[in-house]
Every structure is written in structure tokens, then in C-alpha cells.
Amino acid sequence: MRIAVPLAGDDFESEVSEHFGRTRRFAIVDAENGEIRDVRIVEFPFEEHGPGDIPNFLREQGVEVVLAYGIGRKAIAHFEALGVQVIPGIGGKARKAVEAFLRGTAESDPLWKERISEGREHKT
């Protein structure tokens, strides 16, 4: 299974990015039998992106599952159309998020939409 996680920092030990569409780096994680086998960090190759660009890019990388915190409904629809499962509301450290997902214990923040909306309102 190949999993993508948007990163707030430069490596797999950083936080999951709160804003999926603003991230520049993704951890692409290969997992087998519930264990992480390989991790590589990929940079999104475009400065600007339009609807579907990130889903298409990640699907081209072979991604089957996306763990994200804040992600828009259009992005989710693009991923679903490509056969990629999206689990929103997943925060914390990227490695820990993937490990929890693989154990079946990942918990999605039920208030992720509200928290992202509040964050947008406070930014100037």
C-alpha cells in the first residue's frame, strides 16, 4: 500500500500540514503487512496548481491513500474519482499518523473543518 501525507516541514518527523493545498512536500510511504517499508519525500513540482493537479500528481506516484488534516471537498472528489481513499482530519507528526493508520487506530479530528475555517478567519 502506498500512502501520501502532506508535510508542514522537510521530513517524515514533521507535522502533517494543516492545509493540504498549500503544502510543498509529501511523504510517500510504502507499507506492507501493517509496517512501514520505505519513505521518500517528494516535492510538488509546480509553483502554482489548479483543481486536480495535486491528486493527479500523487496518483502518478502510485498513491492509494491520503492522510490529511484540512482538505477541500473538491480535492477529495478528485482523489475519489482516481480511486484514492482520503482520510481527513489526521494531524500530529506524520510518522505517528501513518503508524496509527496502519494499526487501525488513527483518529480523525471531527472538528477539522471548523478549525481550518477559524484559522483562515484569523489570518490577515
C-alpha positions as CSV (number, residue, x, y, z in Angstrom):
1,M,0.0,0.0,0.0
2,R,1.3,3.5,-0.8
3,I,0.2,6.4,1.5
4,A,0.8,10.1,1.0
5,V,1.0,12.6,3.8
6,P,1.3,16.4,3.2
7,L,4.2,17.7,5.4
8,A,4.4,21.0,7.2
9,G,8.2,20.6,7.3
10,D,11.0,18.9,5.4
11,D,10.9,15.3,6.7
12,F,8.8,12.5,7.9
13,E,9.2,13.5,11.5
14,S,7.5,16.9,10.9
15,E,3.8,17.7,11.4
16,V,1.1,16.8,9.0
17,S,0.3,20.0,7.1
18,E,-2.9,21.7,8.2
19,H,-3.6,23.0,4.7
20,F,-3.3,20.2,2.1
21,G,-3.4,22.6,-0.9
22,R,-0.6,24.7,0.4
23,T,2.0,22.0,1.1
24,R,5.1,21.8,-1.0
25,R,6.3,18.3,0.3
26,F,4.7,15.0,0.7
27,A,5.9,11.9,2.5
28,I,5.2,8.9,0.2
29,V,5.1,5.8,2.4
30,D,5.2,2.2,1.2
31,A,3.7,-0.2,3.7
32,E,3.3,-3.9,3.8
33,N,1.7,-6.2,6.3
34,G,1.0,-3.1,8.6
35,E,4.6,-2.0,8.6
36,I,6.4,0.9,7.0
37,R,8.8,-0.4,4.4
38,D,10.0,2.8,2.7
39,V,9.6,6.5,3.0
40,R,10.6,9.1,0.4
41,I,9.9,12.8,0.5
42,V,8.7,14.3,-2.8
43,E,8.3,18.0,-3.6
44,F,5.3,19.1,-5.6
45,P,6.9,20.1,-8.9
46,F,4.7,23.2,-9.7
47,E,4.7,26.6,-8.1
48,E,1.0,27.1,-8.9
49,H,-1.6,24.4,-9.2
50,G,-5.2,24.1,-10.3
51,P,-8.0,21.7,-9.4
52,G,-6.9,18.1,-9.7
53,D,-3.2,18.8,-10.1
54,I,-2.1,17.5,-6.7
55,P,-4.5,14.4,-6.9
56,N,-3.2,13.6,-10.4
57,F,0.5,14.1,-9.3
58,L,0.0,11.8,-6.2
59,R,-1.9,9.2,-8.2
60,E,1.0,9.1,-10.7
61,Q,3.2,8.3,-7.7
62,G,1.1,5.3,-7.1
63,V,-0.6,6.7,-4.0
64,E,-3.7,4.7,-2.8
65,V,-4.4,6.5,0.5
66,V,-4.0,10.1,1.5
67,L,-3.9,11.1,5.2
68,A,-4.5,14.8,5.6
69,Y,-5.7,17.3,8.1
70,G,-7.5,20.1,6.2
71,I,-8.5,19.3,2.7
72,G,-11.2,20.7,0.5
73,R,-14.2,18.8,-0.8
74,K,-13.1,19.3,-4.5
75,A,-9.7,17.8,-3.8
76,I,-11.4,14.8,-2.0
77,A,-13.7,14.4,-5.0
78,H,-10.7,14.4,-7.4
79,F,-9.0,11.8,-5.3
80,E,-12.1,9.6,-5.1
81,A,-12.5,9.8,-8.9
82,L,-9.0,8.5,-9.2
83,G,-9.7,5.6,-6.8
84,V,-7.6,7.2,-4.0
85,Q,-9.0,7.0,-0.4
86,V,-8.8,10.2,1.6
87,I,-8.9,10.4,5.4
88,P,-9.3,14.0,6.5
89,G,-8.7,15.3,10.0
90,I,-5.5,13.4,10.6
91,G,-3.0,15.6,12.4
92,G,0.1,15.4,14.5
93,K,3.5,14.0,13.5
94,A,3.5,12.4,10.0
95,R,5.2,9.2,11.1
96,K,2.9,8.7,14.1
97,A,-0.1,9.4,11.9
98,V,0.9,6.7,9.4
99,E,1.8,4.2,12.1
100,A,-1.7,4.8,13.7
101,F,-3.4,4.3,10.4
102,L,-1.5,1.1,9.8
103,R,-2.6,-0.2,13.3
104,G,-6.1,0.9,12.6
105,T,-6.1,3.4,15.5
106,A,-5.9,6.7,13.5
107,E,-8.4,9.1,14.8
108,S,-9.8,11.9,12.6
109,D,-10.5,15.2,14.3
110,P,-14.2,15.6,13.9
111,L,-13.8,19.4,14.1
112,W,-11.1,19.7,11.4
113,K,-13.4,21.8,9.1
114,E,-14.2,24.3,11.8
115,R,-10.6,24.6,13.0
116,I,-9.4,25.2,9.4
117,S,-12.1,27.8,8.9
118,E,-11.3,29.6,12.1
119,G,-7.6,29.7,11.1
120,R,-8.5,31.3,7.8
121,E,-10.6,34.0,9.5
122,H,-7.7,35.0,11.8
123,K,-5.1,35.3,9.1
124,T,-4.5,38.7,7.6
